[in-house]
Amino acid sequence: MDIQVAGRLNVADVLANPKEKVVRQAITSSGWAKAHPGTIDVMIGSPSAINFDGPHPSVRDVWKLEEALATIENDYDLVLIDCAPSLNALTRTAWAASDRVVVVTEPGLFSVAAADRALRAIEEIRRGLSPRLQPLGIVVNRVRPQSIEHQFRIKELRDMFGPLVLSPQLPERTSLQQAQGAAKPLHIWPGDSAQELAADFDALLERVLRTGRITAPDEAPRP
């Protein structure tokens, strides 16, 4: 995301003390805005967040991120919360702070099963903790279009989840790993491969905004 972390707090500090002053000190601007108009900010991540990922979080702990984001949400049109691929406390904390969930999966047997578990867990959170929470869709990542196995698994996902499977699916590209390795936004990474994948991400964002009925009139979306 092309950010500077020196002198800033991070999400672990926010989860420990979800006050507005702490939240704002953990947010910094992203270099993504060099290629796109508008404001794109990032709450800085931290390995220390794992300390809040216990198997049996209290209700108070689960609501901490919602409490934190409520202090600054009026500054933004859209807030995206990126989660690790697990269903532990941190993921549930993120879901409690969210209106919609996008499930990211890959076209493999175990990933299809994991997507099913994730949707069941979303329903569990919706019924027991946050009635506003809804699944927005499933993004299929790291697709190799020529793979018969991948084609089969994508069909399986569509048979299981129907319109929840979003298009386009994201192809596997080395340019993405290269951009990640350099800690730079994909949208400013050189080469046709990177720009084609960036266009796929843009199309998915438009789908997410439309499906979630999230609008930002007369300006670009601002995560």
C-alpha positions in Angstrom: 0.0 0.0 0.0 3.1 2.2 -0.1 2.8 3.7 3.4 5.2 5.1 6.0 5.0 3.5 9.4 7.6 5.4 11.3 6.2 7.3 14.3 2.7 5.9 13.9 0.6 3.6 16.1 -1.0 0.4 14.6 -4.1 -1.8 14.8 -2.8 -3.6 17.9 -2.7 -0.2 19.8 -6.3 0.5 18.5 -7.5 -2.9 19.8 -5.9 -2.2 23.1 -7.4 1.3 23.4 -10.1 2.1 20.8 -10.2 5.8 21.4 -10.3 8.4 18.6 -6.9 9.8 19.4 -5.3 6.4 19.1 -7.2 5.5 16.0 -6.1 8.6 14.2 -2.5 8.1 15.2 -2.7 4.6 13.6 -3.9 5.8 10.2 -1.6 7.1 7.5 -2.0 8.0 3.8 -1.3 5.5 1.0 0.8 6.0 -2.1 -2.1 4.5 -4.0 -3.5 8.0 -4.3 -0.6 8.9 -6.6 -2.4 6.9 -9.3 -6.0 7.5 -8.3 -7.9 10.7 -7.2 -9.3 11.0 -3.8 -8.2 9.9 -0.3 -7.0 6.4 0.4 -5.8 5.9 4.0 -4.5 2.8 5.8 -4.8 1.7 9.4 -1.3 0.2 9.9 -1.2 -3.5 10.7 1.0 -5.2 13.2 2.1 -8.8 14.1 1.1 -7.9 17.7 -2.5 -8.1 16.7 -2.2 -11.9 17.1 -2.4 -11.2 20.9 -6.1 -10.4 20.3 -6.8 -13.6 18.3 -7.7 -15.9 21.2 -10.2 -18.8 20.8 -12.7 -17.4 23.3 -13.0 -13.6 23.0 -15.3 -11.7 25.2 -18.2 -9.7 23.7 -16.4 -6.6 24.8 -13.3 -7.6 22.8 -15.3 -8.5 19.7 -16.8 -5.0 19.6 -13.5 -3.1 20.0 -12.9 -2.5 16.3 -16.4 -1.4 15.7 -16.0 1.1 18.6 -12.8 2.3 17.2 -14.0 2.8 13.6 -17.2 4.5 14.7 -15.0 7.4 15.8 -13.8 8.1 12.3 -16.2 6.4 9.9 -17.8 9.7 8.8 -14.5 10.7 7.2 -14.8 7.9 4.7 -17.1 6.6 2.0 -15.9 3.0 2.3 -13.8 1.1 4.9 -12.2 -2.2 3.9 -11.1 -4.6 6.6 -8.6 -7.2 5.5 -8.6 -10.4 7.5 -6.2 -13.4 7.8 -7.6 -16.6 6.4 -9.0 -17.9 9.7 -12.3 -17.8 11.7 -10.7 -16.9 15.0 -11.3 -13.8 17.2 -9.7 -11.2 14.9 -11.9 -12.2 12.0 -15.0 -12.1 14.1 -13.9 -8.7 15.5 -13.7 -7.5 11.9 -17.1 -8.9 11.0 -18.7 -7.3 14.0 -17.5 -3.9 12.6 -18.7 -4.6 9.1 -21.9 -4.4 7.1 -20.9 -6.9 4.4 -18.3 -9.7 4.0 -16.5 -10.7 0.9 -15.1 -14.2 1.1 -11.8 -14.7 -0.8 -11.1 -18.3 -1.9 -9.1 -20.3 -4.4 -10.3 -22.9 -6.9 -9.2 -26.0 -4.9 -11.1 -28.7 -3.0 -10.1 -27.5 0.5 -10.7 -23.8 -0.4 -14.2 -24.5 -1.6 -14.9 -26.2 1.7 -13.4 -23.3 3.6 -15.6 -20.8 1.7 -18.7 -22.9 2.8 -17.5 -22.8 6.5 -16.9 -19.0 6.2 -20.5 -18.4 5.0 -21.8 -20.6 7.8 -19.8 -18.6 10.3 -21.1 -15.3 8.9 -24.6 -16.5 9.4 -23.7 -17.5 13.0 -22.4 -14.0 13.7 -25.4 -12.4 12.0 -27.8 -14.4 14.2 -26.0 -14.1 17.4 -24.1 -10.8 17.4 -24.7 -8.5 14.5 -28.0 -8.7 12.6 -26.8 -6.2 10.0 -24.0 -8.5 8.7 -24.5 -10.1 5.3 -22.3 -11.9 2.8 -21.6 -9.8 -0.2 -20.0 -12.3 -2.4 -17.2 -14.8 -3.1 -14.0 -13.7 -4.9 -12.1 -16.5 -6.6 -8.4 -15.7 -6.5 -5.2 -17.2 -8.1 -7.1 -18.8 -11.0 -5.2 -20.5 -13.8 -7.7 -20.4 -16.7 -6.2 -23.4 -18.5 -6.4 -25.7 -15.5 -9.2 -28.2 -15.8 -9.2 -28.6 -12.0 -9.7 -24.9 -11.5 -12.5 -24.8 -14.1 -14.2 -27.7 -12.2 -13.9 -26.0 -8.8 -15.2 -22.7 -10.1 -18.2 -24.5 -11.5 -18.6 -26.2 -8.1 -18.6 -22.9 -6.4 -21.2 -21.5 -8.8 -23.4 -24.6 -8.3 -23.1 -24.2 -4.5 -23.4 -20.5 -4.1 -24.9 -19.2 -7.3 -24.8 -15.4 -7.7 -22.6 -15.0 -4.6 -19.7 -16.0 -6.8 -18.4 -12.6 -8.1 -16.9 -11.8 -11.5 -14.2 -11.4 -12.7 -12.2 -14.2 -11.1 -8.6 -13.1 -10.4 -5.9 -14.8 -12.4 -2.6 -15.9 -10.9 0.0 -13.3 -11.9 3.7 -12.9 -10.9 3.2 -9.2 -11.1 1.1 -9.2 -8.0 3.7 -11.0 -6.0 6.3 -8.6 -7.4 4.3 -5.5 -6.3 3.6 -7.0 -2.9 7.3 -7.8 -2.5 8.1 -4.1 -3.2 5.3 -2.9 -0.9 3.8 -0.9 -3.8 0.3 -0.7 -5.1 -0.5 -3.0 -8.1 -2.0 0.0 -9.9 1.3 1.7 -10.3 3.4 -1.4 -11.0 4.7 -1.4 -14.6 3.7 -3.9 -17.3 0.6 -5.1 -19.1 0.1 -8.0 -16.7 -0.1 -5.7 -13.7 -2.5 -3.3 -15.4 -4.8 -6.1 -16.6 -5.0 -7.4 -13.0 -5.5 -3.9 -11.7 -8.5 -3.6 -14.1 -9.9 -6.8 -12.7 -9.6 -5.4 -9.2 -11.4 -2.2 -10.3 -14.2 -4.2 -11.8 -14.6 -6.1 -8.6 -14.7 -2.9 -6.6 -17.4 -1.6 -8.8 -19.4 -4.8 -8.4 -18.9 -4.6 -4.6 -20.1 -1.0 -4.4 -23.1 -1.8 -6.6 -24.0 -5.0 -4.8 -23.6 -3.4 -1.4 -25.5 -0.3 -2.6 -22.5 1.9 -1.5 -22.4 5.1 -3.4 -20.1 8.1 -3.4 -21.6 10.7 -5.8 -19.3 12.8 -7.8 -16.1 11.4 -6.4 -13.9 8.3 -6.4 -14.5 5.7 -3.7 -12.2 6.3 -0.7 -11.3 3.2 1.3 
